[in-house]
């Protein structure tokens, strides 16, 4: 079985940087036409310039109209969707005592509701192509960290959706799987994204590293390889699975 993606169209949310950008490059290099989405136009454009098979749509999946436009643009450009990779997510930290309704809504709107809406809109086209869905979650969905309760809960919801959809859609020939990265060197793990000081991020990283048997953080390319396998025809009998990419941290 081949891991090539010739004549396949991939819609990948959250493709500007990190795991999403690495996955887009890998799949494009293996023949896929990849449409990446993201909220910020400049890094999105930079990511799309990495390969001629990548194009972009500036979109915030927390907005239903943007989710719809992402699907519509993909169809307008390539007339089909074979693989949907739900990678877009935001990570914000907060102790429970400081969690606000706005904090919870921000995370759930992107990490859960946006994922559901994008998948619902892409579903008829995935049915037409006997395609598959890969949901990117995290080992923290199973092994939650302190001060990340809403984020961890949102990613646990993604796992539940994955398993439910695998049962629901498996009889139609559609596959739905999850890839759960552990600590990965990405822009998400930065002071700006986490809303922490550089010193706080350094302490957070130092507290996580001893939990990783591999004794290092992973690279986005290492996660991309697993996503590519799960999305490929080589994984044709893999459905409802969760692949941990955590250097030994078990999901």
C-alpha positions in Angstrom: 0.0 0.0 0.0 1.3 3.5 -0.9 1.5 6.6 1.2 1.3 8.8 -1.9 -1.6 11.2 -2.3 -1.7 11.6 -6.1 -5.0 13.0 -7.4 -6.2 13.6 -3.8 -7.5 16.8 -2.3 -6.8 17.7 1.3 -8.5 20.4 3.3 -6.3 21.1 6.4 -7.4 23.7 9.0 -4.8 25.5 11.1 -2.1 25.2 8.4 -0.1 28.4 9.0 2.6 27.1 11.3 3.8 24.1 13.3 2.2 20.7 12.8 -0.3 22.0 10.2 2.3 23.6 8.0 4.6 20.5 8.2 1.7 18.2 7.3 0.8 20.4 4.4 4.3 20.3 3.0 4.6 16.6 3.4 1.3 15.8 1.7 1.9 18.3 -1.1 5.3 16.6 -1.7 3.5 13.3 -2.0 1.2 14.6 -4.7 -1.9 16.0 -2.8 -3.5 19.3 -3.6 -3.7 20.9 -0.2 -5.8 23.8 0.9 -4.8 25.2 4.2 -6.7 27.6 6.4 -5.8 30.0 9.2 -6.8 33.3 10.8 -3.6 35.3 9.9 -3.0 36.0 6.3 0.8 36.6 6.3 2.0 33.4 7.9 -0.7 31.5 6.0 0.7 32.9 2.7 4.2 32.0 3.7 3.2 28.4 4.5 1.4 28.1 1.1 4.5 29.3 -0.7 6.4 26.2 0.6 5.1 24.1 -2.3 3.2 24.7 -5.5 0.5 22.2 -4.5 -0.5 24.2 -1.4 -3.0 27.0 -1.6 -4.6 29.0 1.3 -7.9 30.4 2.5 -7.8 33.0 5.3 -10.5 31.8 7.6 -11.4 31.5 11.3 -13.2 28.2 11.8 -14.9 29.6 14.9 -17.1 31.5 12.4 -19.6 29.3 10.6 -19.4 31.5 7.5 -15.6 31.1 7.4 -15.9 27.3 7.8 -18.4 27.2 4.9 -16.1 29.4 2.8 -13.1 27.0 3.4 -15.1 24.1 2.1 -16.5 26.1 -0.8 -13.1 27.4 -1.9 -11.6 23.9 -1.8 -14.4 22.6 -4.1 -14.1 25.6 -6.4 -10.4 25.0 -6.8 -10.3 21.2 -6.9 -13.9 19.9 -7.2 -13.5 17.3 -4.5 -12.4 16.6 -0.9 -10.7 13.3 -0.1 -9.1 14.1 3.3 -10.1 16.5 6.0 -7.5 17.2 8.6 -8.9 19.1 11.6 -5.8 20.7 13.0 -6.9 24.2 14.0 -6.8 24.8 17.7 -6.0 27.4 20.3 -4.3 26.8 23.6 -4.7 29.2 26.5 -3.8 28.5 30.1 -5.8 29.5 33.2 -6.3 28.3 36.7 -9.9 27.4 37.4 -10.3 30.4 39.7 -9.6 32.7 36.7 -11.5 30.9 34.0 -14.1 33.2 32.5 -17.0 32.5 30.2 -15.1 34.3 27.4 -12.0 32.0 27.9 -14.1 28.9 27.8 -16.1 30.0 24.7 -12.9 31.0 22.8 -11.4 27.5 23.2 -14.6 25.6 22.6 -15.6 27.7 19.6 -12.4 26.9 17.8 -11.4 23.5 19.2 -14.8 21.9 19.2 -17.6 23.8 17.5 -15.5 24.9 14.6 -14.3 21.4 14.1 -17.8 20.0 14.1 -19.1 22.6 11.6 -16.2 22.2 9.2 -16.7 18.4 9.3 -20.4 18.6 8.8 -20.0 20.8 5.8 -17.3 18.6 4.3 -19.1 15.4 4.9 -21.2 15.1 1.7 -18.0 15.6 -0.3 -16.0 13.1 1.8 -18.9 10.6 1.3 -18.6 11.2 -2.5 -14.9 10.4 -2.5 -15.0 7.6 0.2 -12.6 9.9 2.1 -11.4 10.1 5.6 -11.0 12.5 8.5 -8.0 13.0 10.8 -8.6 15.0 14.0 -5.5 16.3 15.7 -5.9 16.3 19.5 -3.3 15.9 22.3 -2.0 13.5 24.9 -3.3 16.1 27.4 -6.8 15.0 26.5 -6.1 11.8 28.4 -3.4 13.1 30.8 -4.6 16.6 31.6 -2.2 19.3 32.9 -3.1 21.7 35.7 -4.2 25.2 34.6 -5.2 23.9 31.2 -8.6 22.4 32.2 -10.7 24.0 29.4 -8.1 23.2 26.7 -7.8 19.6 27.9 -11.6 19.2 28.0 -11.9 20.6 24.5 -9.4 18.1 23.2 -11.1 15.3 25.1 -14.3 16.3 23.3 -12.5 15.9 20.0 -11.5 12.3 21.0 -15.2 11.5 21.8 -16.3 13.0 18.4 -13.7 10.9 16.6 -14.9 7.7 18.2 -18.5 8.5 17.7 -18.1 9.5 14.1 -16.0 6.4 13.4 -18.9 4.3 14.5 -21.5 6.4 12.7 -19.7 6.6 9.4 -17.6 3.4 9.2 -20.4 1.5 7.5 -20.4 4.1 4.7 -16.7 3.5 4.0 -15.5 6.7 5.7 -12.7 6.5 8.3 -12.3 8.9 11.2 -9.1 8.8 13.4 -7.2 10.9 15.9 -3.6 11.8 16.2 -2.5 12.9 19.7 0.8 14.8 19.8 2.7 15.2 23.0 5.0 18.2 23.7 6.0 19.5 20.2 8.2 22.5 19.3 5.6 24.7 17.7 4.6 28.4 17.9 1.6 27.3 20.0 4.1 26.7 22.9 5.3 30.3 23.0 4.7 33.2 25.4 2.5 35.0 23.0 0.2 32.0 22.3 0.0 30.9 25.9 -0.4 34.3 27.4 2.6 33.7 29.7 5.9 35.4 30.3 9.1 33.8 28.7 10.2 32.7 32.2 6.8 31.0 32.9 7.0 29.2 29.5 10.5 28.1 30.3 9.3 26.7 33.7 6.4 25.0 32.1 8.7 23.3 29.5 11.1 22.3 32.3 8.2 20.7 34.2 6.9 18.8 31.2 10.3 17.5 29.9 10.8 14.9 32.7 7.5 13.4 31.9 8.7 12.5 28.4 10.6 9.2 28.2 12.4 10.3 25.1 13.7 13.3 27.1 13.1 15.8 24.3 10.3 17.7 22.7 9.1 16.4 19.3 9.2 18.2 16.0 6.2 19.0 13.8 7.6 16.8 11.0 7.4 13.8 13.3 3.7 14.3 13.9 3.1 15.0 10.2 4.5 11.6 9.2 1.9 9.9 11.5 -1.0 12.1 10.2 0.1 11.2 6.6 0.0 7.5 7.4 -3.4 7.7 9.0 -4.8 9.7 6.1 -3.3 7.4 3.5 -4.7 4.4 1.7 -2.1 2.3 3.6 -4.4 2.8 6.7 -7.5 1.6 4.9 -8.6 -0.6 7.8 -7.8 1.9 10.5 -10.9 3.5 11.9 -11.7 5.0 15.3 -8.0 4.8 16.3 -5.9 7.2 18.4 -2.2 7.5 17.6 -0.1 9.0 20.3 3.0 10.9 19.1 4.4 11.8 22.5 7.9 10.3 22.8 6.6 7.7 25.2 3.8 9.8 27.0 0.8 7.5 26.6 -2.5 8.9 25.5 
